[in-house]
Amino acid sequence: MNTVTIYDVARAAEVSIATVSRVINSPHKVNDATRQRVLVAIDELGYVPRAEASARARRSEQRIGVVAPFFTRRAFVQRLRGISSALLGTPYELIVYNADSPLHCRRYLESLPIARRLDGLVLMSLFVEDAVAQRFLDHGLHAVTIETTHPAFSSVTIDNVAGGAMAARYLLGKGHRRFGFVGGDSEIPGYTLHTSELRLQGFRQTLDEAGVDLPAAYVAESSYSLEEGRRLAHELFTLSEPPTAIFAASDAQAMGALKAAKERGMRVPDDVAVVGFDDLDIADYIGLTTIRQSLDESGRVAIELLLSRLSEPARPVQHVRLPLELIPRETA
């Protein structure tokens, strides 16, 4: 039986027991150096917060957490919808943590397994370092990742490069030879997956294979938003030879490009074709041709994988790759 107490951790880290408690329960209130010292002591001693564990044992509620960067984005909202629908009829309550900065993300990943308030965790579009993964395993917190992978956890992914290639093949098949790209996720810190870069990679590779160049001037990148998509598309339309087809890294950026085309009196798809990525709910209503990645399904599958591990902890790790599908509509 583990007899390590909070006093042992405080002594090893040379801090007060109040500081240890804050690291576990309110990590944002502790500076980085002190927090790391306490976490090292917790890991080395194998400390488990007994009071919290006892409270969990007495509590009837069970909890699944989701850590997501920028969870108000439409794609994340649809994934959360899939997660929520999969939890209906189960005893689990859903808790969402918004990791809107590297600091927030690090603090969540450090403290959540130790605090022991969750039965399982879904990590959305977040890279997991080996040390963090080991802490999850040491404290018995089961996790599933969406979009990224780690060998310790089950995952749900898509092939973003293949999605970009799919868009290129479709537009080439429509006879286009002058292309533009609207994308970028410059506001996303390095701890998340940069899907825009991967989608551009697949798009460019396929154009290269077809002998079609994609000059740097025709690649417009900034942050993820309708307005930035609109602004970037306007830049492409001012080129001496504007693109006849635009691939956008997301439906939101594609909608911005459609707005720019309308403002210039351009006909879609006669003057310019536009293809997005995601297949958000709204894409069908506006007739957007796009790459469907089954956002709701990714959330549902993640929960199925997680609940399977919770009911059967020895179950092997599973990596599920969902298929992509090009949905042709009016814009291309």
Secondary structure as UniProt FT lines:
FT   HELIX           6..13
FT   HELIX           17..25
FT   HELIX           27..29
FT   HELIX           32..45
FT   HELIX           50..58
FT   STRAND          62..68
FT   TURN            69..72
FT   HELIX           74..87
FT   TURN            88..89
FT   STRAND          92..98
FT   HELIX           102..115
FT   STRAND          120..124
FT   HELIX           130..138
FT   TURN            139..140
FT   STRAND          142..146
FT   TURN            151..152
FT   STRAND          153..157
FT   HELIX           160..173
FT   TURN            174..175
FT   STRAND          179..183
FT   TURN            186..187
FT   TURN            190..191
FT   HELIX           195..209
FT   TURN            210..211
FT   HELIX           216..218
FT   STRAND          219..221
FT   HELIX           226..237
FT   STRAND          245..248
FT   HELIX           251..263
FT   TURN            264..265
FT   TURN            268..271
FT   STRAND          273..278
FT   HELIX           281..286
FT   STRAND          289..292
FT   HELIX           295..311
FT   TURN            313..314
FT   STRAND          319..321
FT   STRAND          325..327
FT   TURN            330..331
//
